[in-house]
Amino acid sequence: MTNKLFYIILSFGLSISTFAQNKQLNFEKKLIDHFRKQTWKKVSVTKDTLYLSPYKEKFKVSVSDNYIEFDTNHIVIKNPYFTDKYENEGEEKNNVKNFPNSFSVIYDNSLVSLFENGKFACFNLDNFERNTKLENKLNTKQFNYHWIINNQLGGLSGNSIYLWNGNKWTKSKNKFPLKNRPKLFEDNRFIVFGDCFGEWGGTVYFFEKSTLKTFFTESTCANSIIKNENGYNVLAHLGHGGGSTELKTIPDPTKLTLAQPNEVGKTFKGQAIGYSDKSNAFKKTFDLYGVQVFSSFNHKDKVLYLVHLFNLTFLAEIKDNEIQIVNALFFDDFYTHHPVTNKYGNFTLMNLDHYGTGLDREISVLIINGNKITKLDWNENHSH
């Protein structure tokens, strides 16, 4: 009986191992086939060298030996306040108004989105059904923009910031540096945000809560921040030209250049003010041309990146200028211009815009919870 049980367990273990190996091989084959089709030159495409950068800052793309399995799901949710009035408008700036008015956040186990009419729509993260109970509580005021501020839901109504205390909205007495732009990051010391002027550069700003001072440096254009023992790791990308991406580590943001209140969000000599920072109070981890990295986030003991290259958007680790693909996601080339990533408890939320679809408004989100990834498209399927 003992021997029989042993062989059953051994057989079961071997079956799982074989299944995992088959998934890895299928993953490798699909990626090799894709990159071969995208390569017009006669070059060798293998799992170890799917792509080799021809630019000065060399990097290569490979298939990781450590495939990470994600349970992916793609759904479409219609704005509950959708109106044909906006859909049929002749002007582009008006017909995008069926998309959220500000980037969605996660609060009370719900995706909380704000629309053109100043009202919130809330969707339960377990099944994406509407949480009308929470909506009815929140929609006692009209808002123009919203964020999570110091772990509380906050919104801009008129010229004032209000915070939700769980029962009602209360007017905030604290200085808040944002008005009509998303928040990149927040901890006990700083609120971090950015601006982007495309080929003329971008700036990342660190607003220090205790002193109300704002420090800045160049970042074209910041999309996500991970804080670790080395400091604040600011990831940025730009789609101009062949595309570019960089990662800067800032040990102490107060060593950056101090911004005057009238300088924030402005240009200097025709460029983003970030270029005027001469502090050198940062270290570049990588600076790559010909690839775009839309996001960085922590997954268990790894840092993963959302990468766009050769008509494919995928997840990867980046080690010593080697991009190692760990998952091909939906195996398509969904694209975004100025995304933002934030962490909300166990959830990571990526807000995705697309200029040709909704100008600078959110048209989709990626929600990551453990090994589950959900892509939510607003109003219709935005897959390419």
N, C-alpha and C positions, 0 to 999 in steps of 0.2 A: 504493500500500500504506500509506504514511504517513497519507494523508488518510482512508483507510478506518478505520485504527486510531483516529485522532482522533475520528471520528464515533461509533465504537462506545463509546469512553470517555465522550464527551459524552452520548450517549444513556443510558448506564448511570448517569451522575451525575444526569441529569434524572429518571430513574426513582426513584432513591433520594430525591431532593428532593421529588418528588410524593408518594411513600409517606409521608415524614415529615410533610408538610403535611396529608395525609389523616388521619393519626393525631392530630395536634394538633386538627383540626377536630372529629373524633369525640369526643375528650377534652372539648373545650369544650361540645359539644352535650349530652353525657351529664350534665355538671355543671349546665348551665343548666336542663335538664329536671328534674333532682333538686331543685334549689333552688326552682324554680317550684312544684313539688308541695308543698313544705314551707312555702311562704309563704301564709298565709291572708288577708293584706291585699292590696289591689290596688296592688302596687308593681311597678315595672319591674325585671326580672331580666335582666342582661346579663353578658357575660364580664368586664367591668370592675367590675361591682357585683352580685355574686351575692347579697350580704347586707350590710346596713348596720346596725351596732349602734344600738339605741335608747337605750343607757345613757349615763351621764355620760362615761365614758372611751370615746370613740368609736373604733371600728375598722371596717374594711370587709374583705370577702372578695372576691377576684377570681381569675380563671384566669390563671396565669402564662403569659407568652409563651415561657418557657424550660422547656417540658415535659421532665421527666426520665424516661426509660424504664427501668423496673425489670422484671427477670424474676422474677415472683412465683410461689411454690409453697406449697401448703397440704397438710400431712400430719397424720395422727393416729397417735400412738404410745402403746401401752398400757404402763402401769407394769408392768415384768416381775415385780414382787412383788405384783401386784394380788391382792386377796383378797375374796371375797364376804362375808366376815365384816363388813368395814367398810361394804361397799356396802349391806347390809341392816340396818345398825344404825338404831335409831329416833332416836337423838340426833344432831343435826346436827354437833356437834363431833367425833363419831366417824366418821360416814360420809364425811367429807372426807379421811380418812387414806390414801386411795389416791392422793392428790396428793402431790407432793414435800414433804418436811418442812422444807426451806429452799430459797431461790431458787437455781436452777441456775447453774453457771459454765461457762466454756470453759477447758479445760486439755488440752494434748497433742493438739490437733486433734480434741477430742471435747467433746460436751456432757456435763457431769458433774452428775448429779442424785442427791440423797440422799432416801431414803424412810423410812417409819415404822419399819421393822425395823432401822434404823441402817446399812443397806447402800447402797453406791453402784451406780448404773446408768450406763453410759457408752455414748454413741452417736457413731460416727464422723461428722464433719461433711460428709464427701464423699458419703455415701449413707444416713446415719442407721441403719446396721446396728449392732448391739451390738458394742462393743469389749470382749469378755469377757476378753481378755488383761490389759487395764488394770484391769478390775473385780476380777479375782482377786488382783492385786497390792495394790489399795487396801483390799479387804474383809478385812484381817487384824485390824481393830479395828472397833468399833461407834461411830457418831457421832450427835450430836444436831443439829448445824448445820455448815455449811461455807462457805468463802469462798476467794478468791484473796488471799493476804497477801504483799505484796512479791514478786509474780510466782511465788509458790509456792502449791500447793494446801494449804489449812489446814482443820482441822476441830476441833470441840469434842467431846471425849470425856470424860464425867464432868464434872469442873470444870477440866480442863486443855485447852490448845490444843496441837495437834500439827501439824507441818509435814511434807509429803512431799518427800523429797530426791531422788526418782527411783527409789529402791530400797526405802526403809523410812520409817516414821513416826518422827519425833524430837520430843521434847517441847520446846516453845518456851520460851525464857527471857525473852523480851521481853514487855513490857506490851501487851495488846491490849484495846481499849475495848469490843469487841462480844461479845455472848453469844448472844442469840436474835433478832437483827435483821440485815437485809442491809446491806452496805456500799454507800455511794453513790459514793465516789470515793477514790482513793489516789494520792499522789505521794511524792516523797522526804521532804517535810515533814509532811504531814498524812494522817490517815485520817478520812474524812468520813462521817457517818451522820445520821439524823434520827428524829424521832418525829412522830406525828400524832394529834390529839384532835378531828378533824373541825371542827365549827363553833366549837370552843374553841381552835383554832389549832394550829400545829405549830412545831417548832424544828429548825434544822440545827446540828450540832455539828462543830467542827474540833478533832480530837485531835492535838496537836503531838508528834511522835515524840521529839524531842530533849529536851523538858522534861516530858513526860507531862501537860501542861496541856491543858484543854479550853475552847475559846471558842465562843460561841453567838450566834445571832440568830434572829428570827422567820422562818419559812418554812412556809407553809401550802398544801400539804405538799410538801416537796422530792422530786423524782423523778429529776433528772439534773443533772450538773455538767460544764461545759466550761471548761477552763482556757485562757486566751490571754494576750496581752500586757497586757490590762487587769486581769487577776485571775481570780477564780473566779466563773463565771457560773452562779448557782443558779436553776434553773427549778422552779417549784412550781405545783400546781393543787389545786382542791377541787371536788367535785361538789355540795356543799350549795347549796340554793337554785337559782339559774339557772346555777351553775357559775362558777368564776373561775380566773384564772391570772396569775402574775407572774414576772418575771425580775429578779433582783438581781445586781449585780456587786460583788464584795468584793475590793478591791485587796490588803488585808493582813488576814487573819483574826485575827491577834494583836491588832488594834485593837478587836475586838469584846469583849463582856463576858466575863470569866473565870467559868467555872462551878465551883462546889464539887462534889466527888465525889458528895455525896448529892443534888445538884440535877438530875443528868442523867436525862432521861426522866421527870421529874416535872412537876406543874403548880404554878402560883403564883397564889394568889387565884382559883382556879377556872379559870384559863386556862393555855395552854402557857407554859412559862417563857421562851420566845423573846420574848414581848411585854415582858419586863422589861429587855431589852437597850436601852439609851438611848445607845449609842455613836455611832450615825449613821455608822458606818464602812462604808457601802455606798451604791450608787447604783441606783435602780430604772430599768431599761431600758424595761419596760412593765408595766402593771397593768390587766388587762382583766376585765370582768364579762360573763357570758353565753356564755363559751366555755371549753373545757378543753383544755390542751395537755399531753399525757401524757409527752412525751419530747423531748429535743434531742440531736442527734448531728452530728458532722462527716461530710460527704460530699464528697470531693475538695476544692474550694475554697469550699464553701458550708456554712452551718449549716442543717440541716433540722429541722423540728418535726413531731411526730405530734399531729395536732389532731383533736378531736371536736366536731362542731357539726351541728345539724339532722339527726340520725340518720345521720351519715356520719363515718367516721374516715379521715383522709387525710394525706398529706405536704405540707408547705408551707414556704416561706420567710416570715419576718416582717420587714417593712421599714417603719419609721415608722408603726406601728399598722395596716399593711395586710398581711393574710394572703393570700399568693399561692400558690394550690394548684399543685403541680408534679406530683403523681401521686395518683390516687384509690385506690391499693392494691387491695384486694379488692372495692371498691365496696359495702361493708356498714358496719354501725355497731358493730363489735366494741368492747367497753367494758372498762375496767379501773379499779379504785379507787385502789390505792397501788402503781403500777409503779415499777420501778427500771431504769436503763440504765447499763451499763458497757461500756468498750472493752477488748477482749482482742486485742492485735496488730492484724491486719487485720479482725477481726470486731467488730461491735457487737451486744450482746445486750440485749434488753428482756425483763425478767421481768414477766409480766402476771398479776395476781390478779383475782378477781371474787367479791364477797362472797356473792352469791346462789348461786354454784356451789361454791366451795371455801373460803368465809370468807376468811382472809388468806393462804391458800396459793396457790402458783403453779398456774394451770390451763393456761397457754399461754406460749410464748416467741416473740419475733420475732428472727430471726438475719439480720443484714445483712452481706454480704460483697461489696464493690464494688457492682455493679448487680444483685445477686441478693438477694432477700428471701424467706426461708422462715418461714412461720407454722406452728409445731408445737403441736398441741393434745394434752393428756394424756387418754388413755382413750377419749374420744369427741369428735365434732365440736362445737365450742363456738361456731360461727358463728350469728349471729342472722338 
